[in-house]
Amino acid sequence: MATSNTLIHLLDTNTVPSNVEAASIEQSIAKYDVEIAKLRSQLDTLVEERRRHHAVLSPLRRMPLELLGEIFTMVPPYILDYSGRQDVINLGLVCKRWRDATIYTHRLWSSLSIVPNDGLKAYDKTVSWFQKSGSVPKSLRFDAHWKHCGCSEQDEGPCLATNPALVRLLTEGRVLDHFELVVSSIRCFKNWIAAIDAVEKIPTRPRPWDALRSFDLTFNDDDEKRWTELEHDIPEQWCFSLLPPIITALHLYLPAAWAGFDEDDESLSRHGALKIPVEVLNRLTTFTIRCDWSGTKLVELLQHCTNVETLTIEFNNRSPLLEERDNPLLRTLANSRILLPKVRSLRLREAGTAEILRYLSTPAITNLDLGFADWEPKDTDFIDTVPKFLHASDATTSLLSLRIYNRHISDYDLRRFLNDLDSLKRLTLDKVTWSRNLFIAVTNSDHKCKPRIPSVEQLEILQLPDDRGVCPIGYSALMEGTRQGCMPCILTMSFRGGQPTGRQSLSEEDRRTLKDKASMYAQIVPPFDWECLQL
C-alpha cells in the first residue's frame, strides 16, 4: 500500500501538513488499519491451525486408557453419591477417548451411595451401574439417617432402613464386597435385618448380605434415639448377633456416650450392652471401632480379636479407661496384656490419652498411628505408656512407621523415646510440640546425635507453630554433621500459618548445608490437617 508521492516528503520531515494533506494522511491510516485487521485475522487463524496441529502431537493422545482411567478415579469420592455419579458421566462426555477411558476403568462403576428418597428405581439404576464394573469388588452405601427416621418409640412411623430398593439389592442384587449402613438406632438396624429376613431365600443363589466381606455400621449421634440394649436385659437376640455371617472386616461406629445414654452423665454408658459374637471377632482381619463408653467392654471385645491385622480405635475425644484402673479385669491386664498376635497396623483416633496401650501387646506391629484429642492429660501420660507398650510388644526393633498427632511431649522424653527406634523408616510428628530442640549434639556417646533414628527415610514435622520456625528441630546440631552414617532422608515441614518469617525460615543455603552435613533433603509444604480426612 504505497503513499502518494505528494505526501512522502511529510514522512521524513517535520513539515506541518496542510488541511488537505492531513485528510489524505488520515485516509491512509484508515486503510492501514483495515489491512492490519485482515492480517491479524489471518494470523489468528494460522495460530489456531498451528495449535490444532500441535495438539495432534500431544503426549496425552498417547497416554494409555488405563493411566487416563486411573487419573479419573481421583476425581469423584470413593463411594459415589449423586454428585459423584454426575462427575463420572461428565468425564465421559468430553470426547470419545475419555468416554472409552471411563468405560474401561471398571473401578469408576464399582461403588454407589443411595438415600431413602431415591425411590424404587434405585434398584434398576444401581444394578445397571454395577454392570459396568466387571469383576471389580463392589461397594454400596445407604444412609437411613439422611433425614429423620420415623421408627422411634415416640413416632411409630415408617423406618427408612427398610427401603424396598435397598432390601432388593441386598437379597437379589449383584454380589457385594463392602456395604455401609448408617442408622439412627438399634431399632433401625433390627428393622433392617427383619426386612432382609422377610425375603425368601433361594438355596441356589446366596444373598449379597450373606456374602459380604466387609461391613460398615454407623449409629448416628442422635440424643433422641437412646441405646436400648443394656447389660441387665436379656433380649431374645442382641443386635450384633445379626451381623453378616462371614465378614472379615468390620467398621463399627457406636453413638457417643452422651448421645446414646445421658448427656449429663456419660458414665451410664457402662450399662450399655456390646455383645459381638466371639466367632465374628475371631474371623476379623480388619476391625475399626468408635467407642467412648465407660467400663471395660472395649477390652473385652479385643480379647477375641486374635486374627485382626489392622486395628483402629476411636475415642470421641475421651479416655474412658482412665476411670477404670481399679477394675479387676484391667488390673489383671496391666500385668498380663491382651495378646493381639497378628496386628501389624494400630491406629488411635481422638484419644484423650494412650491408656488403652497399657493393656495391649502387638508383637507383629510395624505401623503405629496415635491421634490424640484436644485436651491436656498429665505430661507423663505419653512417656509412661507408649514406650512401655512397644517394649512389651518387643517392637522397638521392628516398628517401621510412627505417627503422633496433637500432643505436647517434653523434648527430653521425645528424644529418649525415639532413640530406641533404630528400625523406624517413617516418622511423622503432626501438630506435636516440645520445649526446646528435638535433635541435640552429644559428646560423651558412641553416637554424636540424639535421637539418632538411623533408618528414617521420611521425617515429617508438620503444623509447627509459626513463631518458632525451624528452631525446635535442632538445626545447629544437624549442621555439625552429627547424623553421619544414617540413612539419607526427606525432611518435610509445614507451619500452621503457612511460612515462618525472618530468621526462623529455611534459606537455600540452609537446605544445602542440611543435605551435605545431615543427609537431609528439606522442603516446606503448605499446612494441612490430615487427621480430619482419617476420621
Salt bridges, closest charged atoms under 4 A:
GLU21 OE2 - HIS9 NE2 3.93
GLU48 OE2 - ARG51 NH2 2.71
GLU49 OE2 - ARG52 NH1 3.16
GLU70 OE2 - ARG107 NH2 2.73
ASP100 OD2 - LYS96 NZ 3.03
ASP155 OD2 - HIS148 NE2 2.73
GLU156 OE2 - ARG187 NH2 3.40
GLU172 OE1 - ARG168 NH2 3.19
ASP177 OD1 - ARG213 NE 2.75
GLU180 OE1 - ARG141 NE 3.11
GLU180 OE2 - HIS178 NE2 3.12
ASP197 OD1 - ARG207 NH1 3.82
ASP210 OD2 - ARG207 NE 2.79
ASP222 OD2 - HIS145 NE2 3.77
GLU229 OE2 - LYS190 NZ 3.15
GLU231 OE1 - LYS275 NZ 3.39
ASP233 OD1 - HIS232 NE2 3.52
GLU266 OE1 - ARG318 NE 2.94
GLU323 OE2 - ARG318 NH2 3.34
GLU324 OE2 - ARG270 NH2 2.85
GLU355 OE1 - ARG325 NH2 2.71
GLU355 OE1 - ARG358 NE 3.00
ASP369 OD2 - ARG349 NH2 2.89
ASP369 OD1 - ARG403 NH1 2.93
ASP381 OD2 - ARG407 NH1 3.54
ASP411 OD2 - ARG415 NH2 3.23
ASP411 OD2 - ARG436 NE 3.78
ASP413 OD1 - ARG416 NH2 3.17
ASP420 OD2 - HIS391 NE2 3.84
ASP430 OD2 - ARG403 NH2 3.49
GLU457 OE2 - LYS425 NZ 3.63
GLU460 OE2 - ARG426 NH2 2.97
GLU508 OE2 - ARG511 NE 3.47
GLU531 OE2 - ARG349 NE 3.93
GLU531 OE1 - ARG403 NH2 2.80
